[in-house]
């Protein structure tokens, strides 16, 4: 019998407004945990996106 695979949620693509918001929070040095709750994304996903955009994220960079 074949093993069942776990259903993983589909990835939510970043929109232009998401990126604009992320850049704004980067300039304001908003803590990542706060941004994560507001955007409903994980801290890791936000950090990876900021890294790919070449911006810093968080208040203690």
PDB file of N, CA, C, O and CB in Angstrom:
ATOM      1  N   UNK A   1       0.838  -1.172   0.000  1.00  0.00           N
ATOM      2  CA  UNK A   1       0.000   0.000   0.000  1.00  0.00           C
ATOM      3  C   UNK A   1       0.893   1.248   0.000  1.00  0.00           C
ATOM      4  O   UNK A   1       1.883   1.314   0.728  1.00  0.00           O
ATOM      5  CB  UNK A   1      -0.959  -0.009   1.219  1.00  0.00           C
ATOM      6  N   UNK A   2       0.534   2.218  -0.812  1.00  0.00           N
ATOM      7  CA  UNK A   2       1.321   3.453  -0.919  1.00  0.00           C
ATOM      8  C   UNK A   2       1.102   4.338   0.301  1.00  0.00           C
ATOM      9  O   UNK A   2       0.011   4.383   0.870  1.00  0.00           O
ATOM     10  CB  UNK A   2       0.952   4.221  -2.203  1.00  0.00           C
ATOM     11  N   UNK A   3       2.166   5.044   0.691  1.00  0.00           N
ATOM     12  CA  UNK A   3       2.055   5.955   1.827  1.00  0.00           C
ATOM     13  C   UNK A   3       1.313   7.217   1.406  1.00  0.00           C
ATOM     14  O   UNK A   3       1.424   7.676   0.269  1.00  0.00           O
ATOM     15  CB  UNK A   3       3.451   6.309   2.388  1.00  0.00           C
ATOM     16  N   UNK A   4       0.558   7.763   2.347  1.00  0.00           N
ATOM     17  CA  UNK A   4      -0.134   9.015   2.072  1.00  0.00           C
ATOM     18  C   UNK A   4       0.860  10.164   2.209  1.00  0.00           C
ATOM     19  O   UNK A   4       1.731  10.144   3.079  1.00  0.00           O
ATOM     20  CB  UNK A   4      -1.349   9.209   3.030  1.00  0.00           C
ATOM     21  N   UNK A   5       0.721  11.145   1.359  1.00  0.00           N
ATOM     22  CA  UNK A   5       1.576  12.326   1.463  1.00  0.00           C
ATOM     23  C   UNK A   5       0.813  13.413   2.195  1.00  0.00           C
ATOM     24  O   UNK A   5      -0.413  13.493   2.119  1.00  0.00           O
ATOM     25  CB  UNK A   5       2.037  12.820   0.059  1.00  0.00           C
ATOM     26  N   UNK A   6       1.553  14.244   2.901  1.00  0.00           N
ATOM     27  CA  UNK A   6       0.905  15.341   3.624  1.00  0.00           C
ATOM     28  C   UNK A   6       0.543  16.446   2.644  1.00  0.00           C
ATOM     29  O   UNK A   6       1.324  16.797   1.760  1.00  0.00           O
ATOM     30  CB  UNK A   6       1.826  15.888   4.750  1.00  0.00           C
ATOM     31  N   UNK A   7      -0.632  16.976   2.817  1.00  0.00           N
ATOM     32  CA  UNK A   7      -1.048  18.102   1.983  1.00  0.00           C
ATOM     33  C   UNK A   7      -0.431  19.371   2.530  1.00  0.00           C
ATOM     34  O   UNK A   7      -0.752  19.799   3.638  1.00  0.00           O
ATOM     35  CB  UNK A   7      -2.593  18.223   1.926  1.00  0.00           C
ATOM     36  N   UNK A   8       0.438  19.963   1.767  1.00  0.00           N
ATOM     37  CA  UNK A   8       1.068  21.207   2.181  1.00  0.00           C
ATOM     38  C   UNK A   8       0.299  22.371   1.583  1.00  0.00           C
ATOM     39  O   UNK A   8      -0.187  22.287   0.455  1.00  0.00           O
ATOM     40  CB  UNK A   8       2.555  21.251   1.756  1.00  0.00           C
ATOM     41  N   UNK A   9       0.189  23.470   2.347  1.00  0.00           N
ATOM     42  CA  UNK A   9      -0.519  24.625   1.785  1.00  0.00           C
ATOM     43  C   UNK A   9       0.251  25.220   0.618  1.00  0.00           C
ATOM     44  O   UNK A   9       1.482  25.199   0.593  1.00  0.00           O
ATOM     45  CB  UNK A   9      -0.748  25.693   2.862  1.00  0.00           C
ATOM     46  N   UNK A  10      -0.485  25.748  -0.343  1.00  0.00           N
ATOM     47  CA  UNK A  10       0.145  26.339  -1.517  1.00  0.00           C
ATOM     48  C   UNK A  10       0.883  27.605  -1.106  1.00  0.00           C
ATOM     49  O   UNK A  10       0.454  28.305  -0.189  1.00  0.00           O
ATOM     50  CB  UNK A  10      -0.903  26.645  -2.616  1.00  0.00           C
ATOM     51  N   UNK A  11       1.977  27.897  -1.772  1.00  0.00           N
ATOM     52  CA  UNK A  11       2.729  29.107  -1.468  1.00  0.00           C
ATOM     53  C   UNK A  11       1.950  30.326  -1.927  1.00  0.00           C
ATOM     54  O   UNK A  11       1.309  30.320  -2.978  1.00  0.00           O
ATOM     55  CB  UNK A  11       4.116  29.073  -2.131  1.00  0.00           C
ATOM     56  N   UNK A  12       2.021  31.367  -1.118  1.00  0.00           N
ATOM     57  CA  UNK A  12       1.312  32.604  -1.423  1.00  0.00           C
ATOM     58  C   UNK A  12       2.308  33.563  -2.066  1.00  0.00           C
ATOM     59  O   UNK A  12       3.257  33.986  -1.406  1.00  0.00           O
ATOM     60  CB  UNK A  12       0.663  33.231  -0.133  1.00  0.00           C
ATOM     61  N   UNK A  13       2.118  33.912  -3.322  1.00  0.00           N
ATOM     62  CA  UNK A  13       3.098  34.783  -3.989  1.00  0.00           C
ATOM     63  C   UNK A  13       3.075  36.195  -3.413  1.00  0.00           C
ATOM     64  O   UNK A  13       2.050  36.660  -2.915  1.00  0.00           O
ATOM     65  CB  UNK A  13       2.825  34.835  -5.498  1.00  0.00           C
ATOM     66  N   UNK A  14       4.220  36.865  -3.488  1.00  0.00           N
ATOM     67  CA  UNK A  14       4.331  38.243  -3.026  1.00  0.00           C
ATOM     68  C   UNK A  14       3.809  39.179  -4.109  1.00  0.00           C
ATOM     69  O   UNK A  14       4.224  39.087  -5.264  1.00  0.00           O
ATOM     70  CB  UNK A  14       5.797  38.590  -2.658  1.00  0.00           C
ATOM     71  N   UNK A  15       2.911  40.066  -3.745  1.00  0.00           N
ATOM     72  CA  UNK A  15       2.397  41.057  -4.684  1.00  0.00           C
ATOM     73  C   UNK A  15       3.263  42.312  -4.594  1.00  0.00           C
ATOM     74  O   UNK A  15       4.101  42.435  -3.701  1.00  0.00           O
ATOM     75  CB  UNK A  15       0.899  41.387  -4.389  1.00  0.00           C
ATOM     76  N   UNK A  16       3.055  43.232  -5.517  1.00  0.00           N
ATOM     77  CA  UNK A  16       3.814  44.486  -5.513  1.00  0.00           C
ATOM     78  C   UNK A  16       3.534  45.272  -4.235  1.00  0.00           C
ATOM     79  O   UNK A  16       4.433  45.916  -3.697  1.00  0.00           O
ATOM     80  CB  UNK A  16       3.463  45.339  -6.755  1.00  0.00           C
ATOM     81  N   UNK A  17       2.305  45.224  -3.749  1.00  0.00           N
ATOM     82  CA  UNK A  17       1.972  45.949  -2.518  1.00  0.00           C
ATOM     83  C   UNK A  17       2.628  45.299  -1.296  1.00  0.00           C
ATOM     84  O   UNK A  17       3.006  45.992  -0.351  1.00  0.00           O
ATOM     85  CB  UNK A  17       0.447  46.004  -2.329  1.00  0.00           C
ATOM     86  N   UNK A  18       2.763  43.959  -1.315  1.00  0.00           N
ATOM     87  CA  UNK A  18       3.467  43.258  -0.231  1.00  0.00           C
ATOM     88  C   UNK A  18       4.919  43.709  -0.167  1.00  0.00           C
ATOM     89  O   UNK A  18       5.452  43.952   0.916  1.00  0.00           O
ATOM     90  CB  UNK A  18       3.392  41.725  -0.428  1.00  0.00           C
ATOM     91  N   UNK A  19       5.550  43.818  -1.317  1.00  0.00           N
ATOM     92  CA  UNK A  19       6.956  44.209  -1.384  1.00  0.00           C
ATOM     93  C   UNK A  19       7.117  45.663  -0.921  1.00  0.00           C
ATOM     94  O   UNK A  19       8.070  45.995  -0.216  1.00  0.00           O
ATOM     95  CB  UNK A  19       7.507  44.031  -2.827  1.00  0.00           C
ATOM     96  N   UNK A  20       6.187  46.513  -1.321  1.00  0.00           N
ATOM     97  CA  UNK A  20       6.227  47.912  -0.913  1.00  0.00           C
ATOM     98  C   UNK A  20       6.093  48.021   0.609  1.00  0.00           C
ATOM     99  O   UNK A  20       6.795  48.807   1.246  1.00  0.00           O
ATOM    100  CB  UNK A  20       5.108  48.715  -1.615  1.00  0.00           C
ATOM    101  N   UNK A  21       5.186  47.227   1.183  1.00  0.00           N
ATOM    102  CA  UNK A  21       4.979  47.225   2.624  1.00  0.00           C
ATOM    103  C   UNK A  21       6.229  46.721   3.351  1.00  0.00           C
ATOM    104  O   UNK A  21       6.618  47.263   4.385  1.00  0.00           O
ATOM    105  CB  UNK A  21       3.763  46.359   2.987  1.00  0.00           C
ATOM    106  N   UNK A  22       6.845  45.687   2.801  1.00  0.00           N
ATOM    107  CA  UNK A  22       8.057  45.114   3.400  1.00  0.00           C
ATOM    108  C   UNK A  22       9.189  46.139   3.404  1.00  0.00           C
ATOM    109  O   UNK A  22       9.918  46.255   4.389  1.00  0.00           O
ATOM    110  CB  UNK A  22       8.492  43.841   2.635  1.00  0.00           C
ATOM    111  N   UNK A  23       9.337  46.878   2.314  1.00  0.00           N
ATOM    112  CA  UNK A  23      10.374  47.914   2.232  1.00  0.00           C
ATOM    113  C   UNK A  23      10.100  49.037   3.227  1.00  0.00           C
ATOM    114  O   UNK A  23      11.026  49.575   3.835  1.00  0.00           O
ATOM    115  CB  UNK A  23      10.457  48.483   0.803  1.00  0.00           C
ATOM    116  N   UNK A  24       8.830  49.389   3.391  1.00  0.00           N
ATOM    117  CA  UNK A  24       8.453  50.425   4.350  1.00  0.00           C
ATOM    118  C   UNK A  24       8.790  50.025   5.773  1.00  0.00           C
ATOM    119  O   UNK A  24       9.303  50.830   6.550  1.00  0.00           O
ATOM    120  CB  UNK A  24       6.974  50.729   4.240  1.00  0.00           C
ATOM    121  N   UNK A  25       8.498  48.777   6.110  1.00  0.00           N
ATOM    122  CA  UNK A  25       8.811  48.279   7.453  1.00  0.00           C
ATOM    123  C   UNK A  25      10.317  48.151   7.652  1.00  0.00           C
ATOM    124  O   UNK A  25      10.810  48.273   8.773  1.00  0.00           O
ATOM    125  CB  UNK A  25       8.133  46.924   7.694  1.00  0.00           C
ATOM    126  N   UNK A  26      11.036  47.909   6.580  1.00  0.00           N
ATOM    127  CA  UNK A  26      12.490  47.831   6.665  1.00  0.00           C
ATOM    128  C   UNK A  26      13.055  49.198   7.041  1.00  0.00           C
ATOM    129  O   UNK A  26      13.929  49.297   7.902  1.00  0.00           O
ATOM    130  CB  UNK A  26      13.094  47.338   5.325  1.00  0.00           C
ATOM    131  N   UNK A  27      12.552  50.255   6.392  1.00  0.00           N
ATOM    132  CA  UNK A  27      13.011  51.614   6.696  1.00  0.00           C
ATOM    133  C   UNK A  27      12.624  52.030   8.111  1.00  0.00           C
ATOM    134  O   UNK A  27      13.384  52.718   8.793  1.00  0.00           O
ATOM    135  CB  UNK A  27      12.434  52.606   5.686  1.00  0.00           C
ATOM    136  N   UNK A  28      11.441  51.611   8.545  1.00  0.00           N
ATOM    137  CA  UNK A  28      10.953  51.969   9.875  1.00  0.00           C
ATOM    138  C   UNK A  28      11.568  51.107  10.973  1.00  0.00           C
ATOM    139  O   UNK A  28      11.369  51.369  12.159  1.00  0.00           O
ATOM    140  CB  UNK A  28       9.446  51.848   9.919  1.00  0.00           C
ATOM    141  N   UNK A  29      12.314  50.082  10.576  1.00  0.00           N
ATOM    142  CA  UNK A  29      12.944  49.134  11.502  1.00  0.00           C
ATOM    143  C   UNK A  29      11.930  48.464  12.439  1.00  0.00           C
ATOM    144  O   UNK A  29      12.172  48.313  13.636  1.00  0.00           O
ATOM    145  CB  UNK A  29      14.007  49.848  12.327  1.00  0.00           C
ATOM    146  N   UNK A  30      10.812  48.076  11.872  1.00  0.00           N
ATOM    147  CA  UNK A  30       9.783  47.363  12.618  1.00  0.00           C
ATOM    148  C   UNK A  30      10.279  45.951  12.928  1.00  0.00           C
ATOM    149  O   UNK A  30      10.868  45.310  12.058  1.00  0.00           O
ATOM    150  CB  UNK A  30       8.446  47.318  11.821  1.00  0.00           C
ATOM    151  N   UNK A  31      10.055  45.445  14.162  1.00  0.00           N
ATOM    152  CA  UNK A  31      10.468  44.074  14.483  1.00  0.00           C
ATOM    153  C   UNK A  31       9.808  43.053  13.548  1.00  0.00           C
ATOM    154  O   UNK A  31       8.645  43.201  13.172  1.00  0.00           O
ATOM    155  CB  UNK A  31      10.122  43.745  15.944  1.00  0.00           C
ATOM    156  N   UNK A  32      10.559  42.034  13.188  1.00  0.00           N
ATOM    157  CA  UNK A  32      10.080  41.032  12.227  1.00  0.00           C
ATOM    158  C   UNK A  32       8.835  40.312  12.737  1.00  0.00           C
ATOM    159  O   UNK A  32       7.943  39.987  11.953  1.00  0.00           O
ATOM    160  CB  UNK A  32      11.183  40.012  11.931  1.00  0.00           C
ATOM    161  N   UNK A  33       8.768  40.061  14.042  1.00  0.00           N
ATOM    162  CA  UNK A  33       7.609  39.353  14.590  1.00  0.00           C
ATOM    163  C   UNK A  33       6.325  40.159  14.379  1.00  0.00           C
ATOM    164  O   UNK A  33       5.267  39.586  14.119  1.00  0.00           O
ATOM    165  CB  UNK A  33       7.815  39.068  16.090  1.00  0.00           C
ATOM    166  N   UNK A  34       6.415  41.470  14.487  1.00  0.00           N
ATOM    167  CA  UNK A  34       5.257  42.341  14.284  1.00  0.00           C
ATOM    168  C   UNK A  34       4.833  42.337  12.813  1.00  0.00           C
ATOM    169  O   UNK A  34       3.646  42.253  12.498  1.00  0.00           O
ATOM    170  CB  UNK A  34       5.576  43.782  14.747  1.00  0.00           C
ATOM    171  N   UNK A  35       5.815  42.427  11.924  1.00  0.00           N
ATOM    172  CA  UNK A  35       5.546  42.423  10.479  1.00  0.00           C
ATOM    173  C   UNK A  35       4.926  41.086  10.084  1.00  0.00           C
ATOM    174  O   UNK A  35       4.008  41.031   9.265  1.00  0.00           O
ATOM    175  CB  UNK A  35       6.853  42.682   9.666  1.00  0.00           C
ATOM    176  N   UNK A  36       5.442  40.012  10.678  1.00  0.00           N
ATOM    177  CA  UNK A  36       4.956  38.664  10.385  1.00  0.00           C
ATOM    178  C   UNK A  36       3.471  38.533  10.697  1.00  0.00           C
ATOM    179  O   UNK A  36       2.710  37.965   9.914  1.00  0.00           O
ATOM    180  CB  UNK A  36       5.751  37.627  11.178  1.00  0.00           C
ATOM    181  N   UNK A  37       3.067  39.061  11.842  1.00  0.00           N
ATOM    182  CA  UNK A  37       1.652  38.988  12.225  1.00  0.00           C
ATOM    183  C   UNK A  37       0.787  39.845  11.307  1.00  0.00           C
ATOM    184  O   UNK A  37      -0.323  39.451  10.952  1.00  0.00           O
ATOM    185  CB  UNK A  37       1.469  39.434  13.682  1.00  0.00           C
ATOM    186  N   UNK A  38       1.294  41.018  10.920  1.00  0.00           N
ATOM    187  CA  UNK A  38       0.508  41.917  10.074  1.00  0.00           C
ATOM    188  C   UNK A  38       0.329  41.359   8.667  1.00  0.00           C
ATOM    189  O   UNK A  38      -0.747  41.476   8.081  1.00  0.00           O
ATOM    190  CB  UNK A  38       1.171  43.285  10.005  1.00  0.00           C
ATOM    191  N   UNK A  39       1.388  40.749   8.123  1.00  0.00           N
ATOM    192  CA  UNK A  39       1.331  40.254   6.748  1.00  0.00           C
ATOM    193  C   UNK A  39       0.860  38.801   6.640  1.00  0.00           C
ATOM    194  O   UNK A  39       0.654  38.282   5.543  1.00  0.00           O
ATOM    195  CB  UNK A  39       2.687  40.385   6.114  1.00  0.00           C
ATOM    196  N   UNK A  40       0.696  38.159   7.793  1.00  0.00           N
ATOM    197  CA  UNK A  40       0.286  36.751   7.855  1.00  0.00           C
ATOM    198  C   UNK A  40       1.230  35.844   7.067  1.00  0.00           C
ATOM    199  O   UNK A  40       0.809  35.016   6.259  1.00  0.00           O
ATOM    200  CB  UNK A  40      -1.136  36.595   7.326  1.00  0.00           C
ATOM    201  N   UNK A  41       2.522  36.033   7.336  1.00  0.00           N
ATOM    202  CA  UNK A  41       3.569  35.197   6.742  1.00  0.00           C
ATOM    203  C   UNK A  41       4.558  34.839   7.835  1.00  0.00           C
ATOM    204  O   UNK A  41       4.627  35.515   8.861  1.00  0.00           O
ATOM    205  CB  UNK A  41       4.285  35.925   5.551  1.00  0.00           C
ATOM    206  N   UNK A  42       5.316  33.789   7.621  1.00  0.00           N
ATOM    207  CA  UNK A  42       6.289  33.390   8.641  1.00  0.00           C
ATOM    208  C   UNK A  42       7.476  34.351   8.636  1.00  0.00           C
ATOM    209  O   UNK A  42       7.754  35.016   7.638  1.00  0.00           O
ATOM    210  CB  UNK A  42       6.769  31.935   8.404  1.00  0.00           C
ATOM    211  N   UNK A  43       8.170  34.406   9.775  1.00  0.00           N
ATOM    212  CA  UNK A  43       9.354  35.257   9.885  1.00  0.00           C
ATOM    213  C   UNK A  43      10.414  34.822   8.880  1.00  0.00           C
ATOM    214  O   UNK A  43      11.082  35.657   8.270  1.00  0.00           O
ATOM    215  CB  UNK A  43       9.925  35.213  11.316  1.00  0.00           C
ATOM    216  N   UNK A  44      10.561  33.521   8.714  1.00  0.00           N
ATOM    217  CA  UNK A  44      11.559  32.993   7.785  1.00  0.00           C
ATOM    218  C   UNK A  44      11.285  33.402   6.354  1.00  0.00           C
ATOM    219  O   UNK A  44      12.209  33.737   5.612  1.00  0.00           O
ATOM    220  CB  UNK A  44      11.613  31.492   7.878  1.00  0.00           C
ATOM    221  N   UNK A  45      10.017  33.378   5.960  1.00  0.00           N
ATOM    222  CA  UNK A  45       9.682  33.748   4.587  1.00  0.00           C
ATOM    223  C   UNK A  45       9.944  35.234   4.353  1.00  0.00           C
ATOM    224  O   UNK A  45      10.398  35.625   3.278  1.00  0.00           O
ATOM    225  CB  UNK A  45       8.212  33.410   4.279  1.00  0.00           C
ATOM    226  N   UNK A  46       9.656  36.065   5.364  1.00  0.00           N
ATOM    227  CA  UNK A  46       9.912  37.506   5.248  1.00  0.00           C
ATOM    228  C   UNK A  46      11.410  37.784   5.168  1.00  0.00           C
ATOM    229  O   UNK A  46      11.855  38.619   4.381  1.00  0.00           O
ATOM    230  CB  UNK A  46       9.296  38.264   6.441  1.00  0.00           C
ATOM    231  N   UNK A  47      12.178  37.080   5.984  1.00  0.00           N
ATOM    232  CA  UNK A  47      13.634  37.270   5.974  1.00  0.00           C
ATOM    233  C   UNK A  47      14.234  36.847   4.629  1.00  0.00           C
ATOM    234  O   UNK A  47      15.124  37.518   4.106  1.00  0.00           O
ATOM    235  CB  UNK A  47      14.288  36.469   7.122  1.00  0.00           C
ATOM    236  N   UNK A  48      13.749  35.740   4.076  1.00  0.00           N
ATOM    237  CA  UNK A  48      14.247  35.262   2.788  1.00  0.00           C
ATOM    238  C   UNK A  48      13.904  36.247   1.671  1.00  0.00           C
ATOM    239  O   UNK A  48      14.725  36.499   0.789  1.00  0.00           O
ATOM    240  CB  UNK A  48      13.664  33.877   2.470  1.00  0.00           C
ATOM    241  N   UNK A  49      12.694  36.802   1.708  1.00  0.00           N
ATOM    242  CA  UNK A  49      12.289  37.759   0.678  1.00  0.00           C
ATOM    243  C   UNK A  49      13.120  39.040   0.795  1.00  0.00           C
ATOM    244  O   UNK A  49      13.546  39.600  -0.215  1.00  0.00           O
ATOM    245  CB  UNK A  49      10.777  38.081   0.795  1.00  0.00           C
ATOM    246  N   UNK A  50      13.346  39.499   2.022  1.00  0.00           N
ATOM    247  CA  UNK A  50      14.159  40.696   2.236  1.00  0.00           C
ATOM    248  C   UNK A  50      15.582  40.463   1.744  1.00  0.00           C
ATOM    249  O   UNK A  50      16.197  41.355   1.159  1.00  0.00           O
ATOM    250  CB  UNK A  50      14.166  41.092   3.725  1.00  0.00           C
ATOM    251  N   UNK A  51      16.098  39.273   1.980  1.00  0.00           N
ATOM    252  CA  UNK A  51      17.444  38.931   1.520  1.00  0.00           C
ATOM    253  C   UNK A  51      17.507  38.958  -0.001  1.00  0.00           C
ATOM    254  O   UNK A  51      18.468  39.472  -0.574  1.00  0.00           O
ATOM    255  CB  UNK A  51      17.864  37.545   2.047  1.00  0.00           C
ATOM    256  N   UNK A  52      16.485  38.407  -0.660  1.00  0.00           N
ATOM    257  CA  UNK A  52      16.487  38.376  -2.125  1.00  0.00           C
ATOM    258  C   UNK A  52      16.312  39.778  -2.724  1.00  0.00           C
ATOM    259  O   UNK A  52      16.772  40.047  -3.833  1.00  0.00           O
ATOM    260  CB  UNK A  52      15.375  37.450  -2.631  1.00  0.00           C
ATOM    261  N   UNK A  53      15.636  40.675  -1.971  1.00  0.00           N
ATOM    262  CA  UNK A  53      15.467  42.051  -2.427  1.00  0.00           C
ATOM    263  C   UNK A  53      16.686  42.915  -2.088  1.00  0.00           C
ATOM    264  O   UNK A  53      16.847  44.017  -2.614  1.00  0.00           O
ATOM    265  CB  UNK A  53      14.211  42.655  -1.806  1.00  0.00           C
ATOM    266  N   UNK A  54      17.531  42.399  -1.208  1.00  0.00           N
ATOM    267  CA  UNK A  54      18.738  43.130  -0.812  1.00  0.00           C
ATOM    268  C   UNK A  54      18.465  44.215   0.220  1.00  0.00           C
ATOM    269  O   UNK A  54      19.176  45.219   0.273  1.00  0.00           O
ATOM    270  CB  UNK A  54      19.383  43.748  -2.025  1.00  0.00           C
ATOM    271  N   UNK A  55      17.426  44.014   1.050  1.00  0.00           N
ATOM    272  CA  UNK A  55      17.121  44.974   2.103  1.00  0.00           C
ATOM    273  C   UNK A  55      17.284  44.311   3.450  1.00  0.00           C
ATOM    274  O   UNK A  55      17.156  43.093   3.572  1.00  0.00           O
ATOM    275  CB  UNK A  55      15.699  45.537   1.947  1.00  0.00           C
ATOM    276  N   UNK A  56      17.570  45.117   4.471  1.00  0.00           N
ATOM    277  CA  UNK A  56      17.669  44.589   5.825  1.00  0.00           C
ATOM    278  C   UNK A  56      16.299  44.501   6.426  1.00  0.00           C
ATOM    279  O   UNK A  56      15.378  45.189   5.987  1.00  0.00           O
ATOM    280  CB  UNK A  56      18.581  45.454   6.696  1.00  0.00           C
ATOM    281  N   UNK A  57      16.146  43.656   7.435  1.00  0.00           N
ATOM    282  CA  UNK A  57      14.842  43.511   8.067  1.00  0.00           C
ATOM    283  C   UNK A  57      15.041  43.333   9.560  1.00  0.00           C
ATOM    284  O   UNK A  57      15.944  42.615   9.989  1.00  0.00           O
ATOM    285  CB  UNK A  57      14.053  42.317   7.467  1.00  0.00           C
ATOM    286  N   UNK A  58      14.210  43.977  10.344  1.00  0.00           N
ATOM    287  CA  UNK A  58      14.284  43.853  11.787  1.00  0.00           C
ATOM    288  C   UNK A  58      14.896  45.080  12.423  1.00  0.00           C
ATOM    289  O   UNK A  58      15.494  45.918  11.747  1.00  0.00           O
ATOM    290  CB  UNK A  58      15.073  42.632  12.166  1.00  0.00           C
ATOM    291  N   UNK A  59      14.742  45.176  13.722  1.00  0.00           N
ATOM    292  CA  UNK A  59      15.223  46.352  14.425  1.00  0.00           C
ATOM    293  C   UNK A  59      16.668  46.232  14.888  1.00  0.00           C
ATOM    294  O   UNK A  59      17.269  47.232  15.281  1.00  0.00           O
ATOM    295  CB  UNK A  59      14.348  46.621  15.598  1.00  0.00           C
ATOM    296  N   UNK A  60      17.229  45.049  14.850  1.00  0.00           N
ATOM    297  CA  UNK A  60      18.600  44.851  15.343  1.00  0.00           C
ATOM    298  C   UNK A  60      19.565  44.442  14.246  1.00  0.00           C
ATOM    299  O   UNK A  60      20.413  43.582  14.478  1.00  0.00           O
ATOM    300  CB  UNK A  60      18.612  43.806  16.431  1.00  0.00           C
ATOM    301  N   UNK A  61      19.471  45.013  13.086  1.00  0.00           N
ATOM    302  CA  UNK A  61      20.351  44.557  12.032  1.00  0.00           C
ATOM    303  C   UNK A  61      21.691  45.110  12.254  1.00  0.00           C
ATOM    304  O   UNK A  61      22.605  44.850  11.471  1.00  0.00           O
ATOM    305  CB  UNK A  61      19.845  44.937  10.672  1.00  0.00           C
TER     306      UNK A  61
END
